[in-house]
Amino acid sequence: MAKTLNDKKAEVFKALSNPVRLDIIDLLTEGEKCVCEIHQKLQKCEQPYISKCLQKLKSVGLIKDRKDGSNVYYSLKICCLKEFFECLNKILEGKIDEC
């Protein structure tokens, strides 16, 4: 049975329900980063866990990767994701009451 649009949406929101994955998205809104840069910024996590988080975000279509030699670089795949999180941050910080 094919997944409905809401099934797919639920998968995306499940992927975003992890604080480390949200940290990764925040880092990638600044631009493309290699795994080593992400690990350096998120020192609270081990590199294998960060790789699992990156794979989950990639599997739901939020980020993409490219390989350059032995390095893998990640970036946002969805252009509006940055704006979505900027808007969400404003709402949560109480800077926007209603849309």
C-alpha positions in Angstrom: 0.0 0.0 0.0 1.4 3.4 -1.0 2.0 5.9 1.7 -0.3 8.8 2.0 0.9 12.4 2.0 0.1 12.5 5.8 2.1 9.4 6.3 5.1 11.1 4.6 4.6 14.2 6.7 4.6 12.2 9.9 7.9 10.6 8.9 9.4 14.1 8.4 8.1 15.3 11.7 9.4 12.1 13.4 12.9 12.8 12.0 12.7 16.3 13.3 11.6 15.2 16.8 15.2 14.6 17.9 17.1 17.6 19.4 20.4 16.5 17.8 18.8 16.3 14.4 17.4 19.8 15.0 20.9 21.0 16.0 22.2 19.6 12.7 19.4 21.4 10.7 20.4 24.6 12.5 24.0 24.1 11.5 23.1 23.4 7.9 21.0 26.6 7.6 24.4 28.3 7.8 25.5 26.4 4.7 27.1 23.2 3.6 29.1 21.3 6.3 31.3 18.2 6.3 30.7 15.5 8.9 33.9 16.6 10.8 32.5 20.2 11.1 29.2 19.0 12.4 30.9 16.7 14.9 33.2 19.5 16.0 30.2 21.8 16.7 28.1 19.0 18.4 30.8 17.8 20.8 28.1 16.3 23.1 27.6 13.5 20.6 29.8 10.7 19.2 30.5 10.8 15.5 28.6 7.5 14.8 25.4 8.9 16.4 25.8 12.1 14.3 26.1 9.9 11.2 22.9 8.1 12.1 21.1 11.4 12.5 22.4 12.6 9.2 21.2 9.4 7.5 17.7 9.8 9.0 17.4 13.4 7.9 18.6 12.3 4.4 16.2 9.4 4.2 13.2 11.7 4.7 14.5 14.1 2.1 15.4 17.1 4.2 19.2 17.1 3.5 21.5 15.9 0.7 25.1 14.9 0.6 28.0 15.0 -1.8 31.3 13.3 -1.6 34.6 15.1 -2.2 37.5 12.7 -1.8 37.2 11.1 1.6 34.9 13.9 3.0 31.1 13.9 2.8 29.4 17.3 2.8 25.8 17.8 3.8 23.4 20.6 3.0 19.7 21.4 3.1 17.8 19.8 0.3 14.7 21.9 0.8 15.2 25.6 0.2 12.3 26.7 2.4 13.4 24.7 5.4 15.6 27.6 6.6 12.6 30.0 6.5 10.3 27.5 8.1 12.7 27.2 11.1 13.2 30.9 11.3 9.4 31.4 11.5 9.1 28.6 14.1 11.8 30.1 16.2 10.1 33.5 16.1 6.8 31.9 17.2 8.5 30.0 20.0 10.4 33.1 21.2 7.1 35.0 21.3 8.0 37.4 18.6 5.1 36.4 16.4 1.6 36.1 18.0 -0.4 35.2 14.9 0.1 34.7 11.2 
